[in-house]
Amino acid sequence: MSSRIAVLGAGSWGTALAMQLARVGHSVALWARDASHVEAMKASGENARYLPGRPLGDAIEPTSELALALQGADRILLAVPSSAFVDVLDEIGDRLDAGRGVAWATKGFEPGTGRLLSECARERLGSSMPLAAVTGPSFAGEVALGLPTAVTVGASDPDFGRAWAALLHGSSFRAYYTADLVG
C-alpha cells in the first residue's frame, strides 16, 4: 500500500530514510529548511551535500516549503538534529491531526535540558497524539545503498508503531515494532 510521507530533515539520515521509503513504493516529500540546498538537490537529482553519488529517484520531491511537504502527507517522519527537534515540532504542531501522529529518527536528547525527545514530543503535541521513534544500529550511507539494515520502531500506540514498521520494511531494510518508546 503506497502512502505519501513527509520526511522533515534532508541531512544524511533523513535522505537515506526517504530513499528507503521510496524504494518500497511510497512517494516522499523531503523537506529542508535551506532553499539553496533544495534547489541543488532538484538540479542534481541527489543530495550531494550529505550522500553524494546516490540518486534520489523520481518518488522523492525535495522542498523548502514546510506547508508543501505536509500537504497530503499520510505520515510524518522527523529526521532533524536534536537541536532543531522542538522547533520543528512547534512549527508543525498546529497542522497535525491526531490520526496522523508523528514519528522521528532523531537521535539524542534535548540540548540544554537532557530530556528525552519523547518527553518533548508529548509535551508539545499532547497525550492523544500517537508517537514513534525509529532507532537502531544503522548508517545512512548503507541505507542509501540498500545494504541490509535493521531498526526498531518504538511507539506509544501498537497500531501506530506497527504501521510505521510496515511502511519502512523492505527486502534489505527490516523494521520491527516494540512497545518500548523510551528504550
C-alpha positions in Angstrom: 0.0 0.0 0.0 1.6 3.3 -1.1 1.5 6.3 1.1 2.7 9.9 0.9 5.3 10.5 3.5 6.7 13.8 4.7 10.3 13.4 5.8 11.3 16.6 7.6 15.1 16.9 7.6 17.3 16.4 4.5 20.5 15.5 6.2 22.1 12.1 5.6 19.7 10.2 7.8 16.6 11.9 6.6 17.6 11.5 3.0 18.5 7.8 3.4 15.1 7.1 5.1 13.4 9.0 2.3 15.2 6.7 -0.2 14.1 3.6 1.7 10.5 4.8 1.8 10.7 5.5 -2.0 12.4 2.1 -2.6 9.3 0.3 -1.1 6.9 2.3 -3.1 5.9 5.4 -1.2 6.0 9.0 -2.5 8.1 11.2 -0.3 8.3 15.0 0.3 11.8 15.6 1.6 11.9 18.9 3.5 15.0 21.0 4.1 15.0 24.5 5.7 17.7 25.7 3.4 16.2 26.7 0.0 19.6 26.6 -1.8 20.1 23.1 -0.6 16.7 22.1 -2.0 17.5 23.8 -5.3 20.8 21.9 -5.5 19.0 18.6 -4.9 16.4 19.3 -7.6 19.1 20.3 -10.1 21.4 17.3 -9.5 18.9 14.7 -8.5 20.9 13.8 -5.4 21.7 15.2 -2.0 25.4 15.9 -2.9 25.9 17.7 0.5 25.2 14.6 2.5 25.0 11.5 0.3 26.9 12.3 -2.9 26.5 9.9 -5.8 23.2 8.5 -4.5 20.3 9.4 -6.8 17.1 10.5 -5.1 14.8 9.0 -7.7 11.5 10.2 -9.0 9.4 9.4 -5.9 11.3 11.9 -3.8 10.3 15.6 -4.0 12.7 18.0 -2.3 11.1 21.1 -0.9 11.9 24.0 1.4 8.2 24.8 2.0 7.0 23.1 5.1 3.4 23.5 4.2 4.0 21.8 0.8 5.8 18.9 2.5 2.9 18.3 4.9 0.2 18.8 2.3 -1.4 15.5 1.5 1.0 13.6 3.7 -0.4 10.4 5.3 2.6 10.2 7.7 5.2 12.5 9.1 8.8 11.4 9.9 11.2 13.9 11.6 14.9 13.4 10.9 16.2 16.7 12.1 19.1 17.2 14.5 18.1 17.1 18.2 18.9 20.8 18.4 16.1 21.5 15.9 13.6 18.9 17.1 11.5 21.0 19.4 11.4 24.0 17.0 10.1 21.7 14.2 7.5 20.2 16.5 6.4 23.7 17.3 6.2 24.6 13.6 4.1 21.6 12.7 2.1 21.2 15.9 -1.0 23.2 14.8 -1.0 21.5 11.4 -1.4 18.0 12.8 -4.4 15.9 13.4 -4.1 13.1 16.0 -4.8 10.5 13.3 -1.5 11.0 11.5 0.7 11.0 14.5 4.5 11.8 14.4 7.5 9.5 14.1 11.1 10.6 14.4 14.5 9.2 13.6 16.3 11.9 15.6 18.9 10.7 18.0 20.0 12.2 21.2 18.4 14.4 23.9 17.0 17.9 24.0 20.1 20.2 24.2 20.3 22.2 27.4 17.8 20.1 29.4 18.9 16.5 28.6 15.2 15.5 28.3 14.1 12.6 26.2 12.8 13.6 22.8 9.6 11.5 23.6 9.0 13.8 26.6 9.4 16.9 24.4 7.0 15.5 21.8 4.4 14.5 24.3 4.6 18.0 26.0 4.3 19.8 22.6 1.7 17.5 20.9 -0.4 16.3 23.7 -1.3 12.9 25.2 -3.6 11.8 22.4 -1.0 12.1 19.6 0.5 8.8 18.6 4.3 8.9 18.7 7.0 6.6 17.4 10.8 6.6 17.4 12.8 4.9 14.6 16.1 3.8 16.0 18.8 1.2 15.8 22.4 0.5 14.7 22.4 1.9 11.2 24.4 4.1 8.9 22.8 6.5 6.4 25.3 5.6 3.6 24.5 1.9 3.9 20.7 2.5 3.9 21.1 4.8 0.9 22.9 1.9 -0.9 20.2 -0.6 0.0 22.5 -2.6 2.2 21.0 -4.8 4.9 19.8 -2.8 7.9 17.5 -3.5 10.9 15.8 -0.9 13.1 13.1 -0.8 15.7 10.1 1.4 15.8 9.2 2.1 19.4 5.7 3.5 19.8 3.2 4.7 22.3 0.4 3.1 20.3 0.9 -0.5 19.0 -1.1 0.1 15.8 0.8 3.2 15.0 4.2 1.5 15.7 3.3 -1.5 13.6 2.1 0.8 10.8 5.5 2.6 10.7 7.4 -0.7 10.8 5.4 -1.9 7.8 5.9 1.4 5.9 9.7 1.1 6.3 10.1 -2.6 5.9 11.7 -3.9 2.7 13.8 -6.7 1.4 17.0 -5.3 2.8 15.6 -3.0 5.4 13.9 -4.6 8.3 11.8 -2.6 10.8 10.4 -4.2 13.9 7.8 -2.9 16.3 8.5 -2.6 20.0 6.2 -1.2 22.7 9.3 0.4 24.4 9.2 4.0 23.1 11.8 5.2 25.6 14.3 2.3 25.4 
